[in-house]
């Protein structure tokens, strides 16, 4: 199994979604992640539910596979010293505290790099540490940042209110960009021997994916409208109601459009000046879509899907989450991972889409119970004796699982 980050140790001080999702990317690439959690409350997402599996929330289980949970009270002097000792043995430290919190704890990047110049540090923020002072000290919350980035304004039905994306996309993008930054910094360290500090702001991360929608504004000076599931620059490129459900159809070229019109029994429409080219179809979207809606209603999703596939037109049914995750193609690719958890039983998580030589890294353990690895890391990596660990646990500095 190719694990490019084998030997890399990450101290993860983050919680909830953006940071844990970032460190899960590193786990999937072979790193070892020490997840520091409060001894009593743990990561906030442990209580985000229902649903729960055993003692754990499905939310927590979804983004924490393979990590080692080390339960430490960072506000206790002895706890902070333990965390710093762990950092001394690490390559990467990441956090998504509120602005200023890491510095107040003595875990800010300046202090950590003075202690260990080769360290790579990542701070995940809502709005970033510079810029407008009114925003730089605010925390980052997915729904608020989806709104503040412009993403919500283009999401939803044309005649309905703006809508947030169905997952916490701002948090997840923040984690992905954060992991990307860490990988680049580790690569640079191979040449220089020095670490660096990385900051990624959620507003910037969501703004970055506006891409062609931002380009449309830059080109015209006008904000793009909401179009439901239609595309602003390609037509037809949206879902259609069929006899028994909805089908997504993506006609990306003029050749595909001609094939579509022939299949639908309307070859003359391909020569209509209003529809001959994609720019013309976008300009005359309404009459074209009205015609297509009437035709697609005459047959089933499965029938249309099969017929469109035969003439090379991308299309597919709109699946529920359950239908998508149980899809035979997902199963054939092994995208869903299974882990044996001590209290939750069999836990399934979505594997990384990254494959090396066609192989998915499946050698990853279940998401950890709170404090499951405190004793292992303190005794094995830091050299504490069993009695010293027990004493710290009795004082409430750390949390350990019994047994």
C-alpha positions as CSV (number, residue, x, y, z in Angstrom):
1,X,0.0,0.0,0.0
2,X,1.4,3.4,-1.0
3,X,1.2,5.8,2.0
4,X,3.1,9.0,1.0
5,X,2.8,10.5,4.5
6,X,4.1,7.5,6.4
7,X,6.2,8.7,9.3
8,X,4.5,12.2,9.4
9,X,3.0,12.9,12.8
10,X,0.2,15.5,13.1
11,X,-1.1,17.1,16.3
12,X,-4.7,18.0,15.6
13,X,-6.1,20.6,18.0
14,X,-9.2,21.2,16.0
15,X,-12.8,20.2,16.5
16,X,-16.2,20.0,14.7
17,X,-15.7,19.7,10.9
18,X,-13.1,21.8,9.0
19,X,-10.0,20.8,11.0
20,X,-11.1,17.1,11.5
21,X,-11.8,16.9,7.8
22,X,-8.4,18.3,7.0
23,X,-6.6,15.8,9.3
24,X,-8.7,13.0,7.9
25,X,-7.2,13.8,4.5
26,X,-3.7,13.3,6.0
27,X,-4.8,10.0,7.7
28,X,-5.9,8.7,4.3
29,X,-2.4,9.6,2.9
30,X,-0.6,7.7,5.7
31,X,0.1,10.2,8.4
32,X,-0.4,9.5,12.1
33,X,-2.8,11.9,13.7
34,X,-2.9,12.6,17.5
35,X,-6.3,14.2,18.1
36,X,-6.2,16.3,21.3
37,X,-9.7,16.5,22.9
38,X,-10.9,17.8,26.3
39,X,-11.0,14.9,28.8
40,X,-14.7,15.4,29.7
41,X,-16.5,16.9,26.7
42,X,-14.3,15.8,23.8
43,X,-14.9,17.1,20.2
44,X,-18.2,18.9,20.1
45,X,-19.4,16.7,17.3
46,X,-19.4,13.6,19.6
47,X,-22.8,15.0,20.8
48,X,-24.1,16.2,17.4
49,X,-27.1,14.0,16.9
50,X,-29.2,12.0,16.4
51,X,-28.4,9.8,14.7
52,X,-26.0,7.9,16.9
53,X,-24.2,4.6,16.5
54,X,-23.6,3.1,19.9
55,X,-22.1,5.9,22.1
56,X,-20.9,8.0,19.1
57,X,-22.7,10.4,16.8
58,X,-22.7,9.6,13.1
59,X,-21.4,13.1,12.5
60,X,-18.2,12.5,14.6
61,X,-17.7,9.0,13.1
62,X,-17.8,10.5,9.5
63,X,-14.6,12.6,9.8
64,X,-12.4,11.0,12.4
65,X,-11.4,7.6,11.2
66,X,-7.9,6.3,12.0
67,X,-7.0,9.1,14.5
68,X,-5.6,8.6,18.0
69,X,-7.7,10.4,20.6
70,X,-5.5,11.9,23.4
71,X,-7.7,13.6,26.1
72,X,-5.9,16.6,27.6
73,X,-7.1,19.7,29.4
74,X,-5.1,22.4,27.6
75,X,-6.1,25.0,30.2
76,X,-4.3,23.1,32.9
77,X,-0.6,24.0,33.1
78,X,0.4,20.3,33.1
79,X,-1.9,19.7,30.2
80,X,-0.4,22.4,28.1
81,X,3.1,21.0,28.8
82,X,1.9,17.6,27.6
83,X,0.6,19.1,24.4
84,X,3.9,20.9,23.8
85,X,5.8,17.7,24.4
86,X,3.6,16.1,21.7
87,X,4.2,19.0,19.4
88,X,8.0,18.6,19.9
89,X,7.6,15.1,18.3
90,X,5.3,16.2,15.5
91,X,5.7,17.5,12.0
92,X,2.3,19.3,11.7
93,X,0.0,21.2,14.1
94,X,-3.4,22.3,13.0
95,X,-6.2,24.2,14.8
96,X,-9.5,26.0,14.1
97,X,-9.8,27.9,17.3
98,X,-11.5,31.3,17.5
99,X,-9.0,34.1,16.5
100,X,-6.5,34.8,19.3
101,X,-7.2,31.6,21.3
102,X,-4.1,29.7,20.2
103,X,-1.9,32.7,21.2
104,X,-3.5,33.0,24.6
105,X,-2.9,29.3,25.2
106,X,0.8,29.6,24.2
107,X,0.1,27.6,21.0
108,X,0.3,30.3,18.4
109,X,2.5,29.9,15.4
110,X,5.2,32.3,16.5
111,X,5.7,30.5,19.8
112,X,5.6,27.1,18.1
113,X,8.0,27.9,15.4
114,X,10.4,29.5,17.9
115,X,10.3,26.2,19.7
116,X,10.6,24.0,16.6
117,X,11.5,25.8,13.3
118,X,10.8,22.7,11.1
119,X,7.1,22.6,12.2
120,X,4.3,23.2,9.8
121,X,1.3,24.9,11.4
122,X,-2.1,25.5,10.0
123,X,-4.8,27.9,11.3
124,X,-8.3,27.5,9.8
125,X,-10.3,30.7,10.2
126,X,-13.7,32.2,9.3
127,X,-12.6,35.5,7.7
128,X,-8.8,35.5,8.1
129,X,-6.5,37.4,10.5
130,X,-6.1,40.5,8.3
131,X,-8.5,42.5,6.2
132,X,-11.5,44.4,7.6
133,X,-11.1,44.6,11.4
134,X,-14.8,44.2,11.8
135,X,-14.6,40.7,10.5
136,X,-11.1,39.4,11.2
137,X,-11.9,38.4,14.8
138,X,-15.2,36.6,14.0
139,X,-15.5,32.9,14.2
140,X,-16.4,30.9,11.1
141,X,-19.8,29.1,10.9
142,X,-20.6,27.3,7.7
143,X,-24.1,28.6,7.1
144,X,-23.0,32.2,7.7
145,X,-20.0,31.9,5.4
146,X,-22.1,30.3,2.7
147,X,-24.2,33.5,2.9
148,X,-21.3,35.9,3.1
149,X,-19.4,34.4,0.2
150,X,-22.2,34.8,-2.4
151,X,-22.7,31.0,-2.7
152,X,-26.2,31.0,-1.2
153,X,-27.3,33.8,-3.5
154,X,-26.9,31.5,-6.6
155,X,-28.2,28.3,-4.9
156,X,-31.9,27.4,-5.0
157,X,-34.9,27.8,-7.3
158,X,-35.3,31.0,-9.3
159,X,-38.6,31.8,-7.6
160,X,-37.6,30.7,-4.1
161,X,-35.3,31.9,-1.4
162,X,-31.5,31.4,-1.4
163,X,-30.5,28.0,0.0
164,X,-27.4,26.6,1.7
165,X,-25.8,23.6,0.1
166,X,-27.0,20.3,1.6
167,X,-23.7,19.6,3.4
168,X,-21.5,22.1,5.3
169,X,-19.6,22.8,2.1
170,X,-17.8,25.9,3.5
171,X,-16.3,23.8,6.3
172,X,-15.3,21.0,4.0
173,X,-13.7,23.3,1.5
174,X,-11.7,24.9,4.3
175,X,-10.5,21.5,5.4
176,X,-9.5,20.5,1.8
177,X,-7.6,23.7,1.2
178,X,-6.0,23.4,4.6
179,X,-4.8,19.9,3.8
180,X,-3.5,21.1,0.4
181,X,-1.5,23.8,2.2
182,X,0.0,21.3,4.6
183,X,1.1,19.0,1.7
184,X,2.8,21.9,-0.1
185,X,4.5,23.1,3.1
186,X,5.8,19.6,3.8
187,X,7.2,19.4,0.3
188,X,8.9,22.7,0.7
189,X,10.4,21.6,4.0
190,X,12.1,18.7,2.2
191,X,14.2,21.3,0.4
192,X,14.7,24.0,3.1
193,X,14.4,22.1,6.4
194,X,12.1,24.8,7.6
195,X,8.4,24.7,8.4
196,X,5.9,27.5,7.7
197,X,2.6,28.9,9.0
198,X,-0.5,28.5,6.8
199,X,-3.7,30.3,7.3
200,X,-6.9,29.5,5.2
201,X,-10.0,31.6,5.6
202,X,-13.4,30.0,5.0
203,X,-14.7,33.1,3.2
204,X,-11.7,32.9,0.8
205,X,-12.2,29.1,0.3
206,X,-15.8,29.4,-0.7
207,X,-15.1,32.5,-2.8
208,X,-12.4,30.6,-4.7
209,X,-14.9,28.0,-5.9
210,X,-17.2,30.6,-7.4
211,X,-14.9,30.4,-10.4
212,X,-17.0,30.9,-13.5
213,X,-19.8,32.6,-11.5
214,X,-17.3,35.1,-10.3
215,X,-16.0,35.4,-13.9
216,X,-19.5,36.2,-15.0
217,X,-19.7,39.1,-12.5
218,X,-16.2,40.3,-13.4
219,X,-17.2,40.3,-17.1
220,X,-20.6,41.9,-16.8
221,X,-20.8,43.8,-13.5
222,X,-24.0,41.9,-12.7
223,X,-24.6,39.2,-10.0
224,X,-25.5,35.9,-11.5
225,X,-29.1,34.8,-10.8
226,X,-30.3,31.6,-9.2
227,X,-31.2,29.0,-11.8
228,X,-32.1,26.0,-9.7
229,X,-30.2,23.0,-11.2
230,X,-29.7,24.7,-14.6
231,X,-26.3,26.0,-15.8
232,X,-25.8,29.7,-16.5
233,X,-23.6,29.2,-19.5
234,X,-24.7,25.9,-21.0
235,X,-28.1,24.8,-22.3
236,X,-29.7,22.4,-22.0
237,X,-27.9,21.4,-18.8
238,X,-30.5,20.7,-16.0
239,X,-32.9,18.1,-14.8
240,X,-36.2,17.3,-16.4
241,X,-39.4,15.7,-15.0
242,X,-40.0,12.3,-16.5
243,X,-43.0,10.0,-16.1
244,X,-41.7,8.6,-12.8
245,X,-39.1,11.0,-11.5
246,X,-36.4,13.5,-12.5
247,X,-33.4,13.0,-14.9
248,X,-30.3,15.1,-15.1
249,X,-29.3,15.9,-18.6
250,X,-26.0,17.5,-19.5
251,X,-25.7,18.6,-23.2
252,X,-22.2,20.1,-23.4
253,X,-21.6,20.4,-27.1
254,X,-23.5,21.4,-30.3
255,X,-22.9,17.8,-31.6
256,X,-24.6,16.4,-28.5
257,X,-27.5,18.8,-29.0
258,X,-28.0,17.6,-32.6
259,X,-27.9,14.0,-31.4
260,X,-30.4,14.9,-28.7
261,X,-32.8,16.5,-31.2
262,X,-32.6,13.5,-33.5
263,X,-33.2,11.1,-30.6
264,X,-36.3,13.1,-29.5
265,X,-37.7,13.2,-33.0
266,X,-37.1,16.9,-33.5
267,X,-34.1,17.1,-35.8
268,X,-35.3,20.3,-37.3
269,X,-34.8,22.1,-34.0
270,X,-31.1,21.6,-34.3
271,X,-31.2,23.9,-37.4
272,X,-33.4,26.5,-35.7
273,X,-31.2,29.7,-35.5
274,X,-32.3,30.0,-31.9
275,X,-30.8,26.7,-31.0
276,X,-27.9,26.0,-33.4
277,X,-25.1,27.1,-31.1
278,X,-24.8,27.0,-27.3
279,X,-24.7,30.8,-26.9
280,X,-28.0,30.9,-28.9
281,X,-29.5,28.2,-26.8
282,X,-28.6,30.1,-23.6
283,X,-30.1,33.3,-25.0
284,X,-33.3,31.4,-25.9
285,X,-33.4,29.1,-22.9
286,X,-37.1,29.4,-22.2
287,X,-38.7,28.1,-25.4
288,X,-36.1,25.3,-25.7
289,X,-36.7,24.1,-22.1
290,X,-40.4,24.3,-22.6
291,X,-40.2,22.0,-25.6
292,X,-37.9,19.5,-23.9
293,X,-40.0,19.4,-20.7
294,X,-43.0,18.2,-22.8
295,X,-41.0,15.5,-24.5
296,X,-39.3,14.1,-21.4
297,X,-42.6,13.7,-19.5
298,X,-43.7,11.1,-22.0
299,X,-41.3,8.3,-20.8
300,X,-39.6,6.9,-17.7
301,X,-36.3,7.9,-16.2
302,X,-34.8,4.5,-16.9
303,X,-35.9,4.6,-20.5
304,X,-34.5,8.0,-21.2
305,X,-31.3,7.2,-19.3
306,X,-30.7,4.2,-21.5
307,X,-31.6,5.9,-24.7
308,X,-29.5,9.0,-24.0
309,X,-26.5,6.8,-23.1
310,X,-26.7,5.0,-26.5
311,X,-26.3,8.3,-28.4
312,X,-23.5,9.6,-26.1
313,X,-25.4,12.2,-24.1
314,X,-24.5,12.4,-20.4
315,X,-27.5,11.9,-18.2
316,X,-28.5,10.1,-15.0
317,X,-31.3,9.8,-12.4
318,X,-31.3,12.0,-9.3
319,X,-30.5,9.5,-6.6
320,X,-31.2,9.8,-2.9
321,X,-28.2,9.6,-0.5
322,X,-29.2,6.0,0.2
323,X,-29.5,5.1,-3.5
324,X,-26.1,6.7,-4.2
325,X,-24.2,5.0,-1.4
326,X,-25.6,1.6,-2.2
327,X,-25.0,2.1,-5.9
328,X,-23.2,-0.9,-7.5
329,X,-20.5,1.3,-9.0
330,X,-19.6,2.7,-5.5
331,X,-19.5,-0.9,-4.2
332,X,-17.4,-2.1,-7.1
333,X,-14.8,0.7,-6.4
334,X,-14.7,0.0,-2.7
335,X,-15.4,3.7,-1.9
336,X,-17.3,2.9,1.3
337,X,-14.9,1.8,4.1
338,X,-15.9,-0.5,6.9
339,X,-14.4,-0.4,10.4
340,X,-15.0,-2.4,13.6
341,X,-15.7,0.0,16.4
342,X,-15.7,-1.2,20.1
343,X,-19.1,0.3,21.0
344,X,-20.7,1.3,17.6
345,X,-20.2,-2.1,15.9
346,X,-19.5,-1.9,12.2
347,X,-19.0,1.7,11.2
348,X,-19.0,2.8,7.5
349,X,-17.3,5.9,6.2
350,X,-16.7,7.4,2.8
351,X,-13.2,6.7,1.7
352,X,-10.8,9.1,0.1
353,X,-11.2,9.5,-3.7
354,X,-7.4,9.5,-4.0
355,X,-6.0,6.2,-5.2
356,X,-2.3,5.4,-5.8
357,X,-1.7,2.9,-8.6
358,X,-5.4,2.4,-8.6
359,X,-5.5,1.3,-4.9
360,X,-7.6,2.9,-2.2
361,X,-5.9,3.0,1.3
362,X,-8.2,0.7,3.3
363,X,-5.8,0.0,6.2
364,X,-7.4,2.6,8.5
365,X,-8.9,2.0,11.9
366,X,-12.2,3.1,13.3
367,X,-12.8,6.6,14.6
368,X,-11.6,6.6,18.3
369,X,-13.4,6.7,21.5
370,X,-12.6,9.7,23.7
371,X,-9.2,9.3,25.3
372,X,-8.7,5.8,23.7
373,X,-5.0,6.5,23.0
374,X,-4.0,8.9,25.8
375,X,-2.0,6.2,27.6
376,X,-0.5,4.8,24.4
377,X,0.8,8.2,23.2
378,X,2.0,9.4,26.6
379,X,3.7,6.2,27.5
380,X,4.9,5.1,24.0
381,X,5.8,8.5,22.4
382,X,6.5,10.7,25.4
383,X,8.1,8.1,27.7
384,X,5.8,8.6,30.7
385,X,5.4,5.7,33.1
386,X,2.1,4.0,33.8
387,X,2.0,5.5,37.3
388,X,2.7,9.0,36.0
389,X,-0.2,8.7,33.5
390,X,-2.5,7.4,36.2
391,X,-1.5,10.4,38.4
392,X,-2.3,12.9,35.6
393,X,-5.7,11.2,35.1
394,X,-6.5,11.3,38.8
395,X,-5.8,15.1,38.8
396,X,-8.1,15.6,35.8
397,X,-5.3,16.8,33.5
398,X,-5.9,13.9,31.1
399,X,-8.6,11.4,30.3
400,X,-7.9,7.7,29.8
401,X,-10.2,4.8,29.0
402,X,-10.4,2.2,31.8
403,X,-8.7,-1.1,31.3
